[in-house]
Structures are given as C-alpha cells and as structure tokens.
Amino acid sequence: MAEKQVSIDGNTYKLKPPFFVIATQNPTDEAGTFPLPDSQLDRFTVSISLGYPSNLAERKLYAEDFSENFNTPLSTIINQQQLAAIQKHIEGIHASDEVKDYLQLLIGQTRNHSLLVDGLSPRAGLSMFRLSQAQAFMQGRNFIIPEDVQNAFIPISSHRLRSRSTQQNVLNLLKKILHETRIP
C-alpha cells in the first residue's frame, strides 16, 4: 500500500524497493470476511478482477504433470537497478495541462455525482495519474493521452466508491461518467 510497509500481528515491516503489497479479496459472504472501511480501501491503488481461467487453462490444472510444470523456476528478466530506473523513467512521463484537466474533471464528476456517496480522494487522483503514466510507458510513449486516463479510471475508482442507489452499481456509474465526460 502507499505507506510501503506491512503489519503482521502488531509488528510493522518496511518494504524495501522494489517490493509492494498485493492482496486478494474474498467474497464478502464468506464466514469471517468483512468489508474494509473506506479509509483503508483508498490505500489500495487499483482493484482488478482476474475472473475465471479459460476452459483450456482450467483443463491444464487437471493434468497429471501440472505440479511439475507449475514449479518450473523463473528466470530473471531485469535486476533491481534496472527496475528502479524504469520506475524513475515512468514518474517523469509528461502530461499536458489538458490531460491533467481531464483527469481532474473525471475526479470532480465522482465528487459531484448525486448517486455516489463520496467522490475520489486526492490519493486516488495521484494513483490515477501514476497509472496513466504507466499506461503510456507500456504503449511506448513519453506522454499521457486521454485514453491512458480512461484506462486507469475504473481500476482506480471501482473499489473506492459506493453507490447510493440499489438500481445503479458503481461500475455502471463509472462507465456513464466516462461516456459523458468530454475530453478537453
């Protein structure tokens, strides 16, 4: 999470770069599972759903040699210094004032939407900006375009917002905001 540390049984451990926290979420209807408070949800940068595997991938799980293939050692692609250099490069990816205006406009739409309980926080805005920079990098660009912001919007927002309506879920509201918000 943003604090770059984890706590286990009352002990806090700082995470040295390049380590970060990845967490899974159990369905809320499972015994002993409770929703996190909004203030804690805001500390998770993105929320994505991996869904179910394809039929072919799931079938491979049943193969007799699955555990042998699953335990294949991974090879190093880049070292820590190279990763740190890439991360530093991504932080320097440019965003025009118009792109920043668009990002802030989307955030403002969540804050002023009558069907959303609360809007996105400044922390969420910064996360959306950073994810937009990463999107640009993955596309081989040194600048953010509106589509990068759009691609970051739902994964950054979906777990942070709550709907006031039983008829409108958050995902549908976010899609509507994206569709209705004009790119400057």
trRosetta pair geometry for C-beta under 8 A, 3 or more apart (Angstrom, degrees):
i j d omega theta_ij theta_ji phi_ij phi_ji
1 4 7.6 -126 77 -47 53 30
1 5 8.0 -48 58 53 90 52
1 21 5.2 -15 -21 43 63 140
1 43 4.3 22 -165 152 125 108
1 44 6.3 -63 -110 -81 93 52
1 45 7.9 178 -134 -24 52 80
2 43 5.4 -116 12 -152 102 80
2 45 7.6 131 -64 -62 83 87
2 123 6.8 -63 -69 -156 161 123
3 43 7.3 -14 -8 -155 93 126
4 14 6.6 27 122 -160 89 74
4 15 5.0 -126 178 55 72 98
4 20 7.2 -61 -118 -111 73 71
5 12 5.5 24 162 -178 129 98
5 13 6.2 168 -161 84 81 41
5 14 4.9 -44 -100 -104 100 48
5 15 6.0 -164 -92 -2 36 82
6 12 7.3 168 88 -149 35 56
6 13 5.4 -13 61 58 82 94
6 15 6.6 70 -10 -49 93 108
6 21 6.1 141 -79 -90 106 119
7 10 7.0 -1 180 -125 104 9
7 11 6.7 164 -153 80 65 37
7 12 4.8 -28 -95 -94 85 71
7 13 7.5 166 -89 15 34 70
8 11 5.8 -24 67 61 70 90
8 13 7.1 0 14 1 102 115
15 19 4.3 -124 -175 96 107 109
15 20 6.5 130 131 -90 153 32
15 21 7.2 -143 -40 -45 160 79
16 19 6.2 60 65 24 53 110
17 80 7.3 120 121 -169 86 107
17 84 6.2 76 142 -96 136 104
17 87 7.9 -133 -158 46 126 163
18 80 5.9 -163 -12 -138 109 83
18 83 4.9 -28 -73 119 157 139
18 84 6.6 -134 -73 -66 104 74
18 87 7.3 -179 -123 -33 107 145
23 44 7.0 -89 41 -110 119 126
25 47 7.7 7 -6 -141 143 108
26 30 5.0 -67 153 38 122 143
26 33 4.6 -118 89 -108 119 144
27 30 5.3 107 71 -21 82 99
27 33 6.9 99 87 94 45 163
28 33 5.7 -151 -134 118 37 112
28 34 7.4 51 -145 -136 87 19
28 35 5.8 4 -118 -61 128 85
29 33 7.5 4 49 66 17 123
30 33 4.4 58 70 3 90 133
36 40 4.3 -106 172 85 116 123
36 41 5.2 145 93 -57 116 82
37 40 5.1 88 61 10 77 101
37 41 7.2 -143 98 -7 38 89
38 41 5.5 -55 -144 35 35 113
38 42 6.4 42 157 -28 67 102
38 118 7.1 71 -168 43 155 141
38 160 7.3 77 -157 -161 84 60
38 162 7.5 -82 -92 -16 117 119
39 42 6.0 -48 -153 25 29 116
39 43 7.6 33 148 -23 55 101
40 43 5.8 -50 -163 22 42 115
40 44 7.9 38 147 -17 65 95
41 44 6.1 -54 -166 26 45 107
41 159 5.4 -149 -171 143 112 94
41 160 5.7 168 125 -104 110 54
42 121 5.4 33 -148 19 135 144
42 123 5.6 86 162 76 106 134
42 124 6.4 -83 -147 -53 89 96
42 160 5.6 75 -96 -127 68 107
43 123 7.5 -33 -94 153 45 152
44 47 6.5 65 120 -63 127 86
44 159 6.4 -33 80 99 124 146
45 127 4.7 -176 -145 -144 79 126
45 130 7.7 -68 -149 77 127 126
45 131 7.2 150 166 -59 111 114
45 156 7.1 -50 168 -117 61 78
46 127 7.2 -177 -54 167 72 124
46 131 6.6 109 -68 -95 122 143
46 155 4.2 8 -155 152 107 106
46 156 5.9 -51 -101 -81 74 52
47 155 6.2 -174 56 -163 51 63
47 158 5.5 -119 71 75 120 101
47 159 3.6 110 -23 -27 153 129
48 155 5.5 -3 -73 -129 85 113
52 58 7.3 -1 165 -65 95 129
53 57 3.8 -118 176 94 118 119
53 58 4.5 153 85 -57 115 81
53 61 7.5 131 56 -30 159 123
54 57 4.7 91 51 10 80 102
54 58 6.8 -150 88 -5 38 88
55 58 5.8 -59 -145 40 28 109
55 59 6.2 33 154 -25 64 107
56 59 5.6 -52 -147 32 29 114
56 60 6.8 35 152 -24 61 101
57 60 5.7 -50 -156 27 34 115
57 61 7.4 47 144 -28 60 94
58 61 5.5 -38 -165 13 43 118
58 62 7.7 35 145 -13 63 99
59 62 5.9 -58 -166 32 43 109
59 63 7.5 64 138 -43 65 89
60 63 5.4 -24 -161 -8 49 121
60 66 6.4 131 152 -105 69 104
61 66 5.9 64 -154 -130 31 155
62 66 7.2 125 54 -39 10 141
63 66 4.6 130 67 -51 85 89
63 69 7.7 21 86 14 132 134
65 68 4.7 -48 -172 40 79 120
65 69 5.9 78 130 -21 89 100
66 69 5.9 -65 -150 42 31 105
66 70 5.8 31 156 -24 69 112
67 70 5.4 -52 -138 37 32 116
67 71 6.3 25 162 -15 64 110
68 71 6.3 -67 -151 39 25 104
68 72 7.8 54 146 -53 56 81
69 72 5.9 -18 -168 -24 42 113
76 79 6.8 29 175 -77 129 66
78 82 3.9 -118 -177 92 110 135
78 83 5.5 137 109 -53 120 79
78 86 7.5 39 142 -15 166 134
79 82 5.2 97 53 11 66 103
79 83 7.1 -128 103 -4 34 91
80 83 5.6 -56 -147 38 33 112
80 84 6.2 35 155 -20 67 105
81 84 5.6 -51 -146 36 31 113
81 85 6.4 34 152 -21 63 104
82 85 5.6 -53 -150 34 32 113
82 86 6.5 33 152 -19 65 103
83 86 5.7 -53 -150 35 33 111
83 87 6.4 34 152 -18 66 105
84 87 5.7 -53 -147 37 32 112
84 88 6.3 34 153 -20 65 106
85 88 5.7 -52 -147 36 31 112
85 89 6.4 36 151 -22 63 105
86 89 5.5 -53 -150 34 32 115
86 90 6.4 35 152 -22 65 103
86 137 7.7 108 -178 -178 91 145
87 90 5.7 -51 -149 32 32 113
87 91 6.7 36 152 -21 63 103
88 91 5.8 -52 -154 31 33 114
88 92 6.9 23 151 -12 62 108
89 92 5.9 -69 -159 39 33 107
89 93 7.4 56 145 -49 64 85
89 137 7.2 113 112 -119 101 127
90 93 5.7 -24 -161 -13 43 115
90 130 7.8 64 137 -164 111 75
90 133 5.1 113 172 135 82 110
90 134 5.6 25 -160 -88 136 64
90 137 4.9 -45 -108 -49 93 152
91 130 7.6 -15 -105 -126 69 91
91 133 6.8 66 -101 145 24 161
93 133 4.2 149 56 -150 125 93
93 136 5.1 151 176 81 147 134
93 137 6.0 -112 -65 -56 147 90
93 141 7.5 80 -152 109 119 76
93 142 5.7 -150 -130 -164 77 47
93 143 6.5 -175 179 -86 84 21
93 144 6.3 100 133 -43 110 85
94 142 6.3 42 17 140 97 78
94 143 4.6 -28 73 -107 97 79
94 144 7.0 -143 98 8 49 79
95 99 4.5 -121 -170 87 89 127
95 100 5.3 108 129 -54 119 87
95 103 7.7 -3 -178 -12 147 138
95 129 7.0 -81 -26 -151 162 96
95 132 7.1 56 -93 110 127 130
95 133 7.4 -82 -47 -78 109 87
95 143 7.1 145 -86 -162 35 69
95 144 4.3 -4 -100 37 87 126
96 99 4.8 99 54 6 77 99
96 100 7.1 -141 97 0 42 87
96 143 7.2 37 -29 -168 88 117
96 144 7.7 -142 13 66 70 85
97 100 5.6 -56 -147 41 35 112
97 101 6.1 43 150 -26 67 103
98 101 5.4 -48 -147 32 31 116
98 102 6.6 34 151 -21 62 102
98 184 4.9 -150 -157 94 86 110
99 102 5.6 -49 -150 33 34 113
99 103 6.5 37 150 -19 64 103
99 132 7.7 161 167 158 121 148
99 144 5.0 139 168 98 158 106
99 145 6.9 -120 -103 -136 127 18
99 146 6.3 -144 -118 -71 82 61
99 148 8.0 16 -157 57 129 109
99 149 6.4 177 -169 -36 89 132
100 103 5.6 -49 -148 35 35 114
100 104 6.3 31 154 -14 65 106
100 129 7.8 23 -115 -112 80 115
101 104 5.9 -60 -149 42 29 107
101 105 6.1 36 150 -27 65 107
101 184 4.8 -9 99 12 129 158
102 105 5.4 -51 -145 32 31 116
102 106 6.6 32 155 -18 63 101
102 146 5.4 -63 141 -116 172 97
102 149 5.7 131 110 76 114 166
102 181 7.7 118 -159 141 79 116
102 183 5.6 6 -114 -138 133 66
102 184 5.5 -139 -65 14 85 96
103 106 6.0 -54 -154 33 30 109
103 107 6.6 27 150 -15 63 107
103 125 6.7 107 151 -156 107 89
103 128 6.0 160 -155 114 110 122
103 129 6.2 63 -168 -81 162 81
103 132 7.1 -87 -92 -26 128 159
103 149 5.1 -126 -83 -134 84 133
104 107 5.5 -53 -146 39 37 113
104 108 6.1 42 153 -22 67 106
104 125 7.1 36 -98 -141 63 131
105 108 5.6 -53 -146 37 29 114
105 109 6.5 37 152 -26 62 100
105 181 5.8 146 129 -168 111 121
105 182 8.0 -73 153 64 155 63
105 184 7.0 156 -23 -35 149 108
106 109 5.6 -48 -151 26 33 115
106 110 7.1 30 151 -16 61 99
106 128 7.7 -153 87 172 129 162
106 149 6.8 170 1 156 149 116
106 153 5.8 -92 174 -118 151 123
106 177 6.6 100 -148 145 77 116
106 178 7.3 24 -126 -93 117 63
106 181 5.7 117 -90 131 72 173
107 110 6.0 -55 -160 32 36 108
107 111 6.6 29 147 -16 67 108
107 119 6.8 93 173 163 65 116
107 120 4.8 -98 -141 66 84 124
107 124 7.1 152 -122 97 108 105
107 125 5.0 7 -94 -91 153 106
107 128 7.3 -163 -68 33 107 154
108 111 5.5 -59 -148 38 37 111
108 112 6.0 11 162 -1 72 114
108 119 7.5 2 -142 -165 20 154
109 112 6.3 -69 -139 49 26 95
109 113 6.0 46 158 -52 64 103
109 177 4.7 140 127 -152 137 114
109 180 7.9 151 -144 84 146 103
109 181 5.6 -89 -47 -81 155 126
110 113 5.8 -38 -140 5 29 120
110 116 5.7 -69 -167 97 68 172
110 119 4.0 126 112 -144 82 84
110 120 4.7 64 78 -10 147 91
110 157 6.6 -143 -93 -140 150 128
110 161 6.2 -104 -160 -95 121 139
110 174 7.9 10 -93 -104 107 79
110 177 6.7 19 -67 -126 72 166
111 116 8.0 -78 -90 88 13 130
111 118 7.6 -12 -121 175 62 53
111 119 2.7 -67 -83 -12 58 169
111 120 6.8 -85 -52 35 86 64
112 119 7.0 25 -11 -71 45 138
113 116 4.2 57 81 12 113 110
113 119 7.1 128 22 -91 90 93
113 173 6.7 106 165 -180 153 122
113 177 6.9 -62 -78 -84 140 120
114 164 7.4 -79 143 39 59 142
115 163 5.7 -8 155 -152 94 82
115 164 5.1 -139 -157 41 49 97
115 165 4.9 -25 -149 -10 111 116
115 168 5.5 -2 176 77 150 143
115 173 5.8 -150 94 -111 122 136
116 119 6.3 83 111 -83 134 58
116 161 5.4 -39 -148 -167 115 117
116 162 7.1 120 -158 72 64 46
116 163 6.5 -52 -101 -106 53 48
116 164 6.9 -109 -52 -11 5 93
116 170 7.6 79 -111 -121 94 85
116 173 6.3 156 -65 148 98 154
117 161 7.2 160 40 -168 85 66
117 162 4.3 2 12 75 130 99
117 163 7.3 -31 -22 13 88 0
117 164 5.8 142 -69 -63 70 83
118 161 7.2 -148 71 -125 66 68
118 162 7.3 43 25 36 80 91
119 161 7.6 -3 -135 -107 28 109
120 124 3.9 -117 -170 87 100 143
120 125 6.1 121 128 -51 119 76
120 128 7.7 20 176 -23 154 134
120 156 7.6 39 -132 129 135 104
120 157 6.1 -66 -83 -113 120 93
120 160 6.2 66 -114 109 74 143
120 161 7.1 -47 -68 -65 72 107
121 124 4.8 108 52 2 70 98
121 125 7.2 -126 102 -2 45 85
121 160 7.2 -123 8 -171 94 137
122 125 5.3 -50 -149 34 39 117
122 126 6.5 40 153 -19 68 101
123 126 5.8 -52 -151 36 32 110
123 127 6.4 34 150 -19 64 106
124 127 5.5 -54 -148 38 33 114
124 128 6.3 36 152 -22 66 103
124 156 5.8 123 -168 160 86 105
124 157 6.8 79 -174 -93 132 64
124 160 5.5 51 -95 -123 138 178
125 128 5.6 -52 -148 34 32 111
125 129 6.4 34 152 -20 64 103
126 129 5.5 -51 -149 34 34 114
126 130 6.3 31 153 -16 66 105
127 130 5.8 -55 -145 39 32 109
127 131 6.1 28 157 -16 66 108
127 156 5.2 159 109 -137 110 114
128 131 5.9 -54 -142 40 29 108
128 132 6.2 36 154 -24 62 106
128 149 6.8 50 162 -146 106 75
128 152 4.9 131 -152 127 70 123
128 153 6.5 40 -136 -94 123 49
128 156 4.5 172 -81 98 83 178
128 157 7.8 29 -80 -47 121 88
129 132 5.7 -56 -151 33 28 114
129 133 6.7 31 150 -20 63 102
130 133 5.6 -49 -153 31 35 113
130 134 6.6 34 149 -17 64 103
131 134 5.4 -50 -149 37 38 114
131 135 6.4 46 149 -25 66 100
131 151 8.0 -141 137 102 106 84
131 152 3.9 140 101 -130 117 121
131 155 7.1 -163 -169 82 162 117
131 156 6.1 -155 22 -63 150 117
132 135 5.4 -46 -147 31 34 116
132 136 6.6 37 152 -19 63 101
132 144 4.8 43 146 -137 110 132
132 148 4.2 97 -157 132 79 106
132 149 4.9 8 -106 -80 134 58
132 151 7.7 132 -108 61 67 89
132 152 4.8 -87 -62 -8 73 150
133 136 5.7 -52 -153 34 33 112
133 137 6.5 35 149 -20 64 105
133 144 6.2 -63 -85 -69 52 114
133 148 7.7 94 -48 162 19 142
134 137 5.5 -51 -149 35 34 115
134 138 6.4 34 154 -19 66 104
135 138 5.9 -57 -150 36 30 110
135 139 6.6 18 153 -10 63 110
135 144 7.5 71 69 -128 100 86
135 147 7.9 -147 144 111 137 75
135 148 3.9 161 89 -143 129 91
135 151 5.3 135 -125 77 150 131
135 152 6.1 -118 -25 -51 136 101
136 139 5.9 -67 -152 43 31 105
136 141 4.5 -84 -174 78 87 103
136 142 7.2 100 146 -123 120 4
136 143 6.2 -141 -159 88 144 26
136 144 4.8 -100 -52 -91 139 56
136 145 7.0 136 -100 7 100 74
136 148 5.1 -13 -53 -98 82 155
137 140 7.7 50 180 -67 32 18
137 141 7.3 -100 -73 60 24 60
139 148 7.6 -119 9 -84 136 106
141 144 7.7 145 108 -75 125 25
141 145 7.2 1 113 -16 170 103
144 148 4.8 -116 -155 64 83 145
144 149 6.8 76 167 -44 119 88
145 148 5.4 110 56 -3 62 100
145 149 7.9 -127 104 2 40 87
146 149 5.5 -55 -156 37 44 112
146 150 6.2 45 148 -21 73 104
146 183 4.6 7 -129 -133 163 129
147 150 5.3 -50 -144 38 37 115
147 151 6.2 39 155 -21 67 104
148 151 5.8 -54 -148 37 29 110
148 152 6.5 23 153 -14 62 110
149 152 5.8 -62 -149 40 30 108
149 153 6.4 50 151 -49 65 97
150 153 5.6 -35 -150 1 32 121
150 178 5.9 95 -142 -149 94 117
151 155 8.0 3 152 10 59 113
152 155 6.4 -78 -158 52 42 100
152 156 5.4 31 158 -18 81 123
153 156 6.2 -75 -150 41 18 106
153 157 5.8 -7 168 -3 62 125
153 174 6.7 165 137 -177 104 110
153 177 7.9 -153 169 95 138 113
153 178 6.0 149 90 -86 157 112
154 157 5.9 -69 -130 47 26 101
154 158 5.4 34 178 -42 70 109
154 171 7.1 49 -150 -135 115 76
154 174 5.3 120 -107 135 82 142
154 175 7.4 25 -89 -68 125 69
154 178 7.5 -36 -51 -45 97 141
155 158 6.7 -31 -116 13 21 111
156 160 7.4 -16 147 1 59 130
157 160 5.7 -86 -154 43 41 108
157 161 5.7 4 173 -6 85 121
157 170 7.7 -162 133 165 93 113
157 174 5.5 151 98 -116 135 133
158 161 7.1 -73 -140 38 19 96
158 170 5.9 129 -146 117 63 121
158 171 5.9 24 -125 -86 113 79
158 174 6.4 -74 -83 -15 76 161
161 170 5.0 148 93 -142 101 126
161 173 7.6 -122 125 82 140 130
161 174 7.4 145 52 -65 147 108
162 170 6.7 -69 -120 -73 21 123
163 166 8.0 156 111 -69 116 23
163 168 5.4 -160 -159 97 141 82
163 169 5.9 -142 -7 -144 153 26
163 170 5.1 -143 -38 -64 100 68
163 173 6.0 167 -99 -17 108 142
165 168 4.1 42 82 34 134 93
168 172 5.6 -126 -160 82 75 122
168 173 5.5 82 157 -59 116 98
169 172 5.3 91 59 11 74 102
169 173 7.2 -141 99 -5 37 91
170 173 5.6 -59 -149 38 35 112
170 174 6.2 34 155 -21 70 106
171 174 5.8 -54 -147 35 30 111
171 175 6.4 31 154 -18 64 105
172 175 5.7 -52 -147 36 33 112
172 176 6.4 35 153 -20 64 106
173 176 5.6 -56 -151 36 32 113
173 177 6.4 35 151 -21 66 103
174 177 5.6 -49 -147 33 34 113
174 178 6.5 36 153 -18 65 103
175 178 5.7 -52 -150 36 32 113
175 179 6.3 30 152 -19 65 108
176 179 5.7 -55 -145 38 31 110
176 180 6.0 12 162 -6 67 116
177 180 6.2 -69 -138 47 24 99
177 181 5.8 21 166 -25 66 116
178 181 6.4 -57 -133 31 21 106
